Amino acid sequence: MLSGCIEDYTPEVKSSKTQFLVVDGFINTQGPTTIKLSRSANLAQTGGPVVERLAQVSIEDAAGNRTPLKETVPGTYVSADQQLVPGRNYRLTIKTGAGRQYVSAFTAAKVTPPIDAITWKASDAGVQLYVNTHDPAGATGYYRWIYDETWFFLSAYNSELEYVDGEIRPRKDNIYECWGTENPEIIQVGTTTGLTQDAVTDFPLTRVPRNSIKLRFRYSLRARQYALSQEEYKYWETLKKNTETLGTPFDPLPSQVQGNVHCLQDATEPVLGFVGATSLVEKRLFVNNNELPADWTFLDSNYLGCQYLADTTLLTKDEIFGYFSFIKRTPIAYVRGKTSFSGSTTDCVDCRVHGTNVKPSFW
């Protein structure tokens, strides 16, 4: 019998002192525009991206008219609500706090057609969700979609008590019922240029596994749709291939991703991002548990290791729930006529550890 060991391999990566500008966002032709500016990082760098603060950001049309964006939080710039003229050329202008100037290429403002429907189908693998749309004018041709998911869930145990300032008292807030949210960073693009009609039918957005906790009670998906230019479609398609279809000997080699933003002082300086000009449309779908096959069961991995402390004593509440506890716990309920109480670790009792107990406005 042969055996071996696995050793960690850390490849040599050339370090770079240059942090390139990253431009994330698009010019919204029918609403406020949000642009996020940050700096690229080396592979060895820890922590989140370094945001680009105190920049002057504007939307400019071909006649030189500008609409400024305001920095609302560090690195995020937002314009007022606006209605741009379809077909007219617009671009983004940026002047950093250090005085470097960047512009995106002029691009014609597009209007995104509505989403006709979001549909779903249950199978042994789970719930497959699809998006459908069409442009009767045949003027779109290139599409991009993003989506977010929201679902209702319960914590492992329903707490009726709380530990405050050394005392156990009835709980005032609900930490049993919560909503989880995910925003998958998956690139979804499609084209109808090879079809007789500018129509997308049953484009697969995502699949939720049949045992996913997202489906236990109620699940919601919101799809957002953007019309793209051909250049922007190629950008996202290349970025998708470089980030999602690499890792095996049979995958294509990564290729250069070329955006449409450049530096006015140095045209050779790399700038990451593509700024298009289009409108945004969205549609929401709900899937209720009673619409799914009755024999489906659901697994919540967040609560697999939960242990229920069935009976403790009030004399040791500080050691169990308070300052002297090495494990963060939360009381659940009184037992034996309020002389003792039950409890568990906070991550098994407080659903806010894995979501929010604030009900979404759309729920």
C-alpha positions as CSV (number, residue, x, y, z in Angstrom):
1,M,0.0,0.0,0.0
2,L,1.4,3.4,-1.0
3,S,1.1,6.5,1.1
4,G,2.3,10.1,0.9
5,C,1.9,13.4,2.6
6,I,0.6,16.7,1.3
7,E,2.8,19.8,1.7
8,D,1.6,23.4,1.4
9,Y,2.8,25.1,-1.7
10,T,3.1,28.9,-1.8
11,P,4.0,30.1,-5.3
12,E,6.2,33.1,-5.7
13,V,4.2,36.2,-6.7
14,K,5.8,39.3,-7.9
15,S,4.9,42.1,-5.5
16,S,3.8,45.5,-6.8
17,K,3.8,48.7,-4.9
18,T,1.1,50.1,-7.2
19,Q,-2.5,50.0,-6.2
20,F,-4.5,50.4,-9.3
21,L,-7.8,52.3,-9.4
22,V,-10.9,50.0,-9.4
23,V,-14.2,51.5,-10.7
24,D,-17.3,49.6,-9.8
25,G,-20.7,50.7,-11.0
26,F,-22.6,52.0,-14.0
27,I,-24.3,55.2,-15.2
28,N,-28.0,54.7,-14.3
29,T,-30.0,56.3,-17.1
30,Q,-33.2,56.3,-15.1
31,G,-32.4,56.8,-11.5
32,P,-29.5,57.7,-9.2
33,T,-26.0,56.5,-10.1
34,T,-23.8,54.8,-7.5
35,I,-20.1,54.4,-8.2
36,K,-17.7,52.7,-5.8
37,L,-14.0,53.5,-6.0
38,S,-11.2,51.4,-4.4
39,R,-7.7,50.2,-5.0
40,S,-6.4,46.9,-6.1
41,A,-4.4,44.8,-3.6
42,N,-1.6,42.3,-3.7
43,L,-2.4,38.6,-3.1
44,A,-0.6,38.8,0.2
45,Q,-2.6,41.7,1.5
46,T,-5.1,41.0,4.3
47,G,-8.3,42.8,5.1
48,G,-10.7,44.5,2.8
49,P,-10.0,46.7,-0.2
50,V,-8.7,50.2,0.3
51,V,-11.4,52.7,-0.7
52,E,-10.7,55.8,-2.7
53,R,-11.8,58.8,-0.7
54,L,-12.3,62.5,-1.5
55,A,-12.5,62.1,-5.3
56,Q,-14.5,64.3,-7.6
57,V,-16.8,62.2,-9.6
58,S,-19.2,63.4,-12.4
59,I,-21.4,62.1,-15.2
60,E,-20.6,64.0,-18.4
61,D,-22.4,64.1,-21.7
62,A,-20.9,64.8,-25.2
63,A,-21.7,68.5,-24.9
64,G,-19.6,68.8,-21.7
65,N,-22.6,69.1,-19.3
66,R,-21.8,67.5,-15.9
67,T,-23.8,66.0,-13.1
68,P,-21.7,65.6,-9.9
69,L,-21.8,62.6,-7.5
70,K,-21.6,63.0,-3.8
71,E,-19.5,60.8,-1.5
72,T,-22.1,59.4,0.8
73,V,-19.8,56.9,2.6
74,P,-16.0,56.5,2.2
75,G,-15.4,55.4,-1.4
76,T,-19.0,55.4,-2.5
77,Y,-20.3,58.2,-4.7
78,V,-24.0,58.8,-5.5
79,S,-25.8,61.2,-7.9
80,A,-29.2,62.7,-7.6
81,D,-32.1,60.9,-9.4
82,Q,-31.8,61.6,-13.1
83,Q,-33.4,60.7,-16.4
84,L,-30.8,60.6,-19.2
85,V,-31.6,60.8,-22.9
86,P,-31.6,57.3,-24.6
87,G,-29.0,57.2,-27.4
88,R,-27.1,60.2,-26.1
89,N,-23.4,59.6,-25.2
90,Y,-22.3,59.8,-21.6
91,R,-19.1,59.0,-19.6
92,L,-17.8,59.1,-16.1
93,T,-15.1,61.5,-15.0
94,I,-13.0,61.0,-11.9
95,K,-10.4,63.2,-10.2
96,T,-8.7,61.7,-7.2
97,G,-7.7,63.5,-4.1
98,A,-4.1,63.2,-5.4
99,G,-5.0,65.0,-8.6
100,R,-5.0,62.0,-11.0
101,Q,-7.8,62.2,-13.6
102,Y,-9.6,59.3,-15.2
103,V,-12.4,59.0,-17.7
104,S,-14.5,56.2,-19.1
105,A,-15.2,55.9,-22.8
106,F,-18.3,57.7,-24.1
107,T,-21.2,55.2,-24.4
108,A,-24.7,55.5,-25.7
109,A,-27.4,55.4,-23.0
110,K,-29.5,52.3,-23.2
111,V,-33.0,51.5,-21.8
112,T,-33.3,48.0,-20.3
113,P,-36.5,46.1,-21.3
114,P,-38.7,44.8,-18.4
115,I,-38.3,41.3,-17.0
116,D,-41.3,39.3,-18.2
117,A,-41.2,36.7,-15.5
118,I,-39.1,34.8,-13.0
119,T,-40.1,31.1,-13.0
120,W,-39.0,28.0,-11.1
121,K,-39.2,24.3,-11.4
122,A,-38.7,21.7,-8.7
123,S,-36.7,18.5,-9.4
124,D,-34.8,15.9,-7.4
125,A,-31.8,18.3,-7.4
126,G,-33.7,21.2,-5.9
127,V,-35.4,24.4,-7.2
128,Q,-34.1,25.8,-10.5
129,L,-34.9,29.5,-11.1
130,Y,-35.1,31.1,-14.5
131,V,-35.5,34.6,-15.9
132,N,-37.4,35.6,-19.0
133,T,-37.4,38.8,-21.0
134,H,-37.7,40.3,-24.5
135,D,-37.2,43.5,-26.4
136,P,-40.0,44.0,-29.0
137,A,-37.8,46.7,-30.6
138,G,-34.9,44.3,-31.0
139,A,-32.5,47.0,-29.7
140,T,-31.0,45.2,-26.7
141,G,-29.2,42.0,-27.7
142,Y,-26.9,41.8,-24.7
143,Y,-28.0,41.3,-21.1
144,R,-26.6,40.9,-17.6
145,W,-28.3,39.7,-14.5
146,I,-27.5,39.8,-10.8
147,Y,-29.7,38.5,-8.0
148,D,-30.1,38.4,-4.2
149,E,-31.8,35.8,-2.0
150,T,-33.9,36.2,1.2
151,W,-35.4,33.5,3.3
152,F,-37.1,33.1,6.6
153,F,-35.6,30.8,9.3
154,L,-35.8,29.9,13.0
155,S,-33.0,29.5,15.5
156,A,-32.5,26.1,17.1
157,Y,-34.2,27.2,20.4
158,N,-36.8,29.8,21.3
159,S,-35.5,32.0,24.1
160,E,-38.0,33.5,26.5
161,L,-35.3,34.9,28.9
162,E,-32.4,37.2,28.7
163,Y,-29.4,37.8,30.9
164,V,-28.9,41.6,31.7
165,D,-26.6,43.1,34.4
166,G,-26.3,39.8,36.3
167,E,-30.1,39.1,36.3
168,I,-32.3,36.7,34.3
169,R,-35.5,38.4,33.1
170,P,-38.2,37.9,30.5
171,R,-37.0,38.6,27.0
172,K,-38.4,41.7,25.3
173,D,-37.1,41.1,21.8
174,N,-37.7,38.2,19.4
175,I,-34.4,36.4,18.6
176,Y,-36.1,33.2,17.3
177,E,-37.5,34.4,14.0
178,C,-35.1,35.9,11.4
179,W,-34.4,36.5,7.7
180,G,-31.2,35.5,5.9
181,T,-29.9,37.3,2.8
182,E,-27.2,36.4,0.3
183,N,-25.8,38.4,-2.6
184,P,-23.9,35.9,-4.8
185,E,-21.1,37.5,-6.8
186,I,-21.8,35.4,-9.9
187,I,-21.5,36.9,-13.4
188,Q,-24.6,36.1,-15.5
189,V,-24.6,37.4,-19.1
190,G,-26.5,36.3,-22.2
191,T,-27.0,37.4,-25.8
192,T,-29.8,37.1,-28.3
193,T,-27.7,38.2,-31.3
194,G,-27.9,34.8,-32.9
195,L,-31.6,34.4,-32.6
196,T,-34.5,35.5,-34.8
197,Q,-36.0,37.5,-31.9
198,D,-34.6,39.6,-29.1
199,A,-36.0,37.3,-26.5
200,V,-34.5,35.3,-23.6
201,T,-36.5,32.3,-22.5
202,D,-35.8,30.3,-19.3
203,F,-32.2,31.6,-18.7
204,P,-31.0,29.7,-15.6
205,L,-30.2,32.1,-12.8
206,T,-29.5,29.7,-9.9
207,R,-30.5,26.4,-8.3
208,V,-31.3,26.0,-4.6
209,P,-30.5,22.5,-3.4
210,R,-33.6,20.5,-2.2
211,N,-32.3,20.2,1.4
212,S,-31.3,23.9,1.7
213,I,-32.7,25.7,4.7
214,K,-33.6,28.5,2.4
215,L,-36.6,26.5,1.3
216,R,-37.9,25.3,4.7
217,F,-40.5,28.1,5.1
218,R,-40.4,30.8,2.5
219,Y,-37.8,31.8,-0.1
220,S,-37.5,34.9,-2.2
221,L,-35.3,35.9,-5.1
222,R,-34.9,39.4,-6.6
223,A,-33.5,39.5,-10.1
224,R,-32.0,42.7,-11.5
225,Q,-31.5,43.1,-15.3
226,Y,-29.2,45.4,-17.3
227,A,-29.0,46.0,-21.0
228,L,-25.4,46.0,-22.2
229,S,-23.4,47.3,-25.2
230,Q,-21.5,44.7,-27.1
231,E,-18.2,45.9,-25.6
232,E,-19.5,45.7,-22.1
233,Y,-20.9,42.2,-22.8
234,K,-17.4,41.1,-24.0
235,Y,-15.9,42.6,-20.8
236,W,-18.2,40.6,-18.5
237,E,-17.9,37.4,-20.5
238,T,-14.1,37.6,-20.3
239,L,-14.2,38.3,-16.6
240,K,-16.6,35.4,-16.0
241,K,-14.2,33.0,-17.8
242,N,-11.3,34.3,-15.9
243,T,-12.9,34.0,-12.5
244,E,-15.4,31.1,-12.7
245,T,-14.1,28.6,-15.3
246,L,-10.5,28.1,-14.2
247,G,-8.9,25.5,-12.0
248,T,-8.7,22.3,-14.1
249,P,-6.3,21.3,-16.9
250,F,-9.1,21.5,-19.4
251,D,-10.2,25.1,-18.6
252,P,-9.1,27.9,-20.9
253,L,-6.1,30.1,-19.9
254,P,-7.0,33.4,-18.4
255,S,-7.0,36.4,-20.8
256,Q,-6.5,40.1,-20.4
257,V,-9.6,41.9,-19.1
258,Q,-9.8,45.3,-20.8
259,G,-12.1,47.8,-19.3
260,N,-13.2,51.2,-20.7
261,V,-11.6,53.6,-18.1
262,H,-8.2,55.2,-18.6
263,C,-6.0,57.7,-16.9
264,L,-5.6,61.1,-18.7
265,Q,-2.0,61.6,-17.4
266,D,-0.8,58.1,-18.4
267,A,-2.8,56.0,-20.9
268,T,-0.7,52.9,-20.0
269,E,-1.8,52.9,-16.4
270,P,-4.0,49.9,-15.7
271,V,-7.5,50.8,-14.5
272,L,-10.0,48.1,-13.5
273,G,-13.7,48.3,-14.4
274,F,-16.2,49.0,-17.1
275,V,-18.7,51.8,-16.9
276,G,-21.7,51.4,-19.1
277,A,-24.8,53.6,-19.3
278,T,-28.1,51.8,-18.9
279,S,-31.2,51.5,-16.8
280,L,-32.0,48.9,-14.2
281,V,-35.1,46.8,-13.9
282,E,-36.0,44.2,-11.3
283,K,-38.5,41.6,-10.4
284,R,-39.1,39.5,-7.3
285,L,-40.3,35.9,-6.8
286,F,-41.5,34.0,-3.8
287,V,-41.4,30.2,-3.3
288,N,-43.5,28.9,-0.3
289,N,-42.8,25.6,1.3
290,N,-46.3,24.3,0.7
291,E,-45.6,24.6,-3.1
292,L,-42.7,22.1,-2.8
293,P,-42.8,18.3,-2.7
294,A,-44.1,17.1,0.7
295,D,-41.3,14.6,1.2
296,W,-38.5,17.2,1.1
297,T,-36.5,17.7,4.3
298,F,-34.2,20.6,5.1
299,L,-30.9,20.8,6.8
300,D,-29.6,23.9,8.6
301,S,-25.9,23.5,8.9
302,N,-25.7,26.5,11.3
303,Y,-27.4,24.5,14.1
304,L,-26.0,21.0,13.6
305,G,-23.7,21.1,16.7
306,C,-26.2,22.8,19.0
307,Q,-26.4,21.4,22.6
308,Y,-29.4,22.0,24.9
309,L,-28.6,22.6,28.5
310,A,-31.8,21.2,30.0
311,D,-31.3,22.2,33.6
312,T,-28.9,24.6,35.3
313,T,-29.2,26.6,38.5
314,L,-29.8,30.2,39.2
315,L,-26.9,30.2,41.6
316,T,-24.4,29.8,38.8
317,K,-26.0,32.1,36.2
318,D,-23.0,34.4,36.1
319,E,-20.7,31.5,35.4
320,I,-23.0,30.2,32.7
321,F,-24.2,33.4,31.0
322,G,-22.1,36.2,32.5
323,Y,-18.6,37.6,32.9
324,F,-17.1,34.3,34.1
325,S,-18.3,32.2,31.1
326,F,-15.7,31.2,28.5
327,I,-18.5,30.2,26.1
328,K,-21.1,32.8,25.2
329,R,-24.5,31.4,26.2
330,T,-28.1,32.6,26.2
331,P,-30.9,31.5,28.6
332,I,-33.9,29.9,27.1
333,A,-36.6,29.2,29.7
334,Y,-37.3,28.6,33.4
335,V,-37.6,25.0,34.5
336,R,-38.7,23.5,37.8
337,G,-40.8,26.5,38.9
338,K,-38.3,29.2,38.2
339,T,-35.6,27.6,40.4
340,S,-33.6,26.7,37.4
341,F,-33.4,27.4,33.7
342,S,-32.4,26.0,30.4
343,G,-30.0,27.5,27.9
344,S,-27.6,27.0,25.0
345,T,-24.8,28.7,23.2
346,T,-25.8,32.1,21.8
347,D,-25.2,31.2,18.2
348,C,-27.8,28.4,18.6
349,V,-30.4,30.7,20.3
350,D,-29.9,34.2,18.9
351,C,-30.9,34.0,15.2
352,R,-29.3,37.5,14.6
353,V,-26.0,35.7,14.6
354,H,-27.0,34.3,11.1
355,G,-29.4,37.0,9.9
356,T,-31.6,39.9,11.1
357,N,-34.8,39.9,13.1
358,V,-36.0,43.0,11.2
359,K,-38.8,41.9,8.8
360,P,-38.0,43.1,5.2
361,S,-40.4,45.6,3.8
362,F,-41.3,43.3,0.9
363,W,-42.0,40.3,3.0
